[in-house]
């Protein structure tokens, strides 16, 4: 269960959370929509307010952006699964959902997590070094050993492999229901995704294009073609229109 700061008046939040618990919720997921994607950290005041009102576990999302947050939230379910011998973990959506078809059946694995969530930096890589971190310091971030994963038979699957995960339609629903806002992106025609970060659709995307040969315009065009909202020719035209756009945030970022 989730609710956002824009949906409820401040003085109703604890009562609303308590109502969820009384209705049978075993845990409450608090999503601060105004921080989602902003990478400014969790809204701890909001989480504390809800946690004090209920006796069930409270989980926070919305605002994660630092390595220790990303590594923690992606390893904790796997650690719990290993400890209690739970063979299946169902995640929501993977980062590349707009880039690939659900038929590719992307799975959550140690490698996928490291490459896409942790930017190639596993916890064990930080042992030693000038910070003098030990394995004990980083134990809470450690992914279970491959032998443990194999013994329990843990698999991580994404819900977006089995249902149509249409980020454009979901954003439009957010516009209607919660007053979500859009923003023109520098290097893609999509005005929904990452509207709260100019770098993601700017310098970050240019670096991605220079490194891999494609950017967000290609990702979004592939999604639209796959869902029948754009022809292949229209998609190619969109990619050509945006691929050489020079981001205006380069100087600001380098400062």
N, C-alpha and C positions, 0 to 999 in steps of 0.2 A: 504494500500500500504506500502511496506517496501523496504529498501535497506540496504546493509551492507558496512562496511568500505573497504572490499576487492573487492567489485564490481565496485566501482567508484573511480576515481582519486580525491584527496582532493579538487582541484580547481573546480571540476564540481558538488560538492554536492548541493550548494545553487541553481544553475541553474536547476539541476535535480529535486529537491524538488519543485521549482517554476513551472516546467513543469508539474508535477503531479497535482498541484493546478489548473493550466490553463486547464488541461484535464478534470477537474471536480471532483477531489478528495475532499471530504468534511472534511477529516482529514488524517494525515500522521502518520503511525506507523514506528518509527525508531528502527530497531533491530541491535544492535552492536553484530554481530556474534562472534567476538573474545572474548566477555565477557559473552556470553550466557552459563550459568551453572557454571561460575567461582566464583559467589557470591562475586565479588569485587566492586559492585555498578555500577550504570548506567554511561554511557559515557556522562557526562553532557556537555562537550565541543562540542561533536557531536550534541547533542540535541539542544543546544543553537544556534549552527551554522544554523541548519535547521529552528528552530523556528523564527530566525530573517529574514529569506528569504521569509517566507510565512505568510499569514494572517489566515490560517485555524488552528484548534487545532493540536498539535503535541504530540504524545504518545510515551513514551520510554519503550522498553523492552530489556532484555539482561543484566545480571549482578545482578539481585535481589538476595538477600540472607539474609538480616537482617529482623528481625521481623517486624519493622515498615514499611518496603517496602512491604513485603508480605501481611500484614494486609491491607495496604492502597490500593494496586492494586486489591485485591479481594473483598473489601467492596465498593469501589467507584461506580462500575456499579450497585450494588444493591441499594445504596443510591439514585442514579439518577433514577433508575426504580421506586423506592418508591415515589420520589418527583413528577415525571411526569406521574405516574400511568401507567407504561409500564409493562405488565404482563409476558413478555417472554424475557429471556436473553439467548443468544446462546454463549457459551464458546467454546474454541478450543478443548483442550484435557485435560483430568484429569490425575493426577499423576500415577494412577494405571492402565493406559491403557494397558501396557504390561502384567499386571497380570490377567486381567479379559477379558472376551469376551464383544464385543459391545452389545450382547444380554442381558447382565446384566443391561444395561441402567442406569448407575450411574448418579445421579443428583447432581447438586450443591446446597447444603443446608447449613444452619448455622452449623450443626453438622459435615458435611463432610469437610467444610472449616476449622473448628476448629481442627479437628482430623488430617487432612493431610497437610494443608497449614500453620497452626499456631502452630503446635506441641502441641495442647491442651491448648493454652494460649489465651483466649479472652481478648479484651481491658478492659472490666469491672473488670477483675481479678486484674488489676494493680492499681485500685483506692485506694488511701491511701498508706500504706506501708512506707518504709523508704524514698522513693522518694517524698512522699506527693503529688502524682498526684491526680487531681480532675477529675470529669466527664467532665468538660468543657475542660480540657487539652486533653482528649482522645476522645472528641466528633467526630473528623474527622475519627476515626477508629471504631466507634460504628456501629454494624450491626443493621439494622432496627428492631423494635420490632415485635414479632411474630404476633401481632394483625394487624400491618400495612401490613405485608407480606400477611396475609390472606385476608384483605380487598381489596388489589390491585390484589391478585391472582398471585403473582410473582412466576414464575418457572424458574429454571436454568437448561438448558440441555447442553450436550456436543456434539459437532459436531462429535467427534470420536465414538459416539454411532450409527451414521447413515452412515458413510463412513468407508472404511477400512483404519485404521490408522496403517500403517506399519512403525515403527520407523527404522527398519533395512534398508528398501528400501529407506526411506527418507534420511538417512545418506549417503547411496551410491550415491544418486542423488547429495547430497552436495559435495561429493568427485569429481564427474565429473564436476559439474558446478562451484564450488567456491574454489576448492583446500582444502576442509576440511580434517583434519588429524585424524587418528585413534591412539589408544594407547592400549597396552596389559593391561588387567585388572587382578588384583591379584586373585579374587575369582569368576570369570565368564569367559565364552568363548566369550562373546560379547565385541568387541573392539571399539564400537561406542558410546554407551550411557555413559555419565559422563567421557569421556576421559580426561577432563580438571581437574579432581579432584581425586587424588589418595586415599583420605580417603573414598570417597563414595563406591568405589569398594574394599576397604580394611577394615579398622577398623570399619567403619560405618556398612558395610555388615556383619561382624562377630558379632557385637552386635545385629543386626537384627536377625541373625540366632539363636543366643543363646536365644533371647527373644521370637521369634515367631516360631522357628523350620524350617525356610526356608530362603533362601537368594536370591541374584540376579541370581545365576545360575538357580534356580527353576523358577524365573520370566521369564527369557529369554528362557528357555527350553519350558515352557508352550506356549509362543508366537510362537516359531518355530513349535511346534507340532500342534497348532491351525491353523497355516497358511500352513501346509502341507510340510514344509521344513525339518522336522525331525520326526523320528518315536518315539514312546513312549519309546522303549528300549534305543534308542540313548540318549533321554532326561534324563532318569534315570542314564545312565552312566556319562553324563556330570555333573549332580548334585553330584554324588558320587566322581567324580574327584576333584571338587572344594570346597565341603562343609567343609572339615577339613583343608583347607589351612590357615596357620597362617599369618596374614598380616604383612608386613615389616614396615608399617608406625606407628605401635603402639607406639614404643619408641619415635619417633619424635613428635607424637601428645601429649603424656603425658609430654614431656619436656615443 
